[in-house]
Amino acid sequence: MRSFSLAAVFAGLAVPAAWADDLTVTFEVPRLRTAEYHAPYVAIWIERADQTSAGTLAVLYDVAAPNNAGAEWLKDLRTWWRKAGRDMTLPADGLSGATRPPGRHTMTFDGARSALRTLPPGAYTLAVEAARELGGREVVRAPFMWGAPGAAATATGASELGVVSVVVASSR
Amino acid sequence: MKRSLLAFAVALGAVALSPAAATAHRAWLLPSDTVLSGADPWVGVDAAISNTLFHADHNAMRLDAVMITAPDGARVLPENVGQARYRATFDVHLRQPGTYKIANVMQGASARFRIDGEERMWRGAAKDLAAAVPAGATDVRRTESLNRVETFVTRGAPTRTVFALTNAGLELAPITHPNDLAAGETARFRLLLDGRPAGGLKVTVAPGGARYRDDPAETEIAADAEGVIAITWPAAGMYWLNAAQRDLPGAAPGAVRNVQYTAVLQVLP
């Protein structure tokens, strides 16, 4: 019933094909004063209304370590690991990248590629999880409407993440 | 005189080792982690019989019967095995992706009887139980036992091949995968006795770290008619799950059978 009505809404709006849009995610890695600081592992993925994963957009970890040794700690991104990571093979082209230093980082995901390519229009949540060696773990979520470019949604973490924002932007 | 003293000592030992007394001590296989990533992870396992969960304070577990089953069904040998006073340790190298079962299945038989005025104890294999008691013995008690202690660890995505049943004694048939447990969620497991749902079975669930609490915080859950228990995890941590059935009919004439199942399960935040 719900999916039917949602489909009707989108048919009525005559939205352009989803692949025409991009998803821009900004996340802040807070600057922390600790004796030994390591940049956090970060996973960025999409969740459906039932909190299942609709696809992983990025996994930032120690990709440069020999023999993919950095993958040993991917399970510390516990929420992402359980929802999506444990079923994936990493590193993966277009998904994995190096960790980010403290500061604000923006990543734009091309709607014609990545997990977005096959994502049906609708309401989703963007999830960003950070886990830091000798530190903590935090997940921050912000909503977005795929297929409907609009204003950015933001959410703010309390410990391992600062401001997270997500915006659907038409790439035309 | 000396001989009868010795017999008395043996009898005392028999009492101390009887299953009723043994239930005060808890057997466990405690893995260093249960959810692993990367291409070459290892887990370390502590194996002990203790009073306090999970503090090795009584006896090391004997590892003779430890059986590690890989996701593809192959047997994996424990590595770096060590036998300390209060605990035994070993490593498991997770060469394959999927779920491994680490189990210690202790199967045996005992007979207690009186002959020539002395209490005697015999221990051995269940198949020898019928012939273990000499003619003329009195106060005979024959006991068969099957005590299964297990834990599970997973590299990558969880798999279910290691849950294959033997249909002997008490066994766990997971509905919720035992390496997919999170605080606040409800897990469901089916317990089977000789392959049939163990309806009404009482299952003890006890969290670790008991030394640092005044309240042991244990719960007892009764299985429903289908042998299913539902556990809502109050917090992350390592949990000890145990169930026992005593005085079942044994295979040997006049024998009783005691069966027990124990698992250590990790619940993540």
Interface residues (C-beta under 8 A of the other chain):
Chain A: N67 N68 A69 A71 E72 W73 L74 K75 R78 W81 R82 G85 R86 D87
Chain B: V35 L36 S37 G38 A39 D40 P41 T154 G156 A157 P158 D180 A182 L268 P269
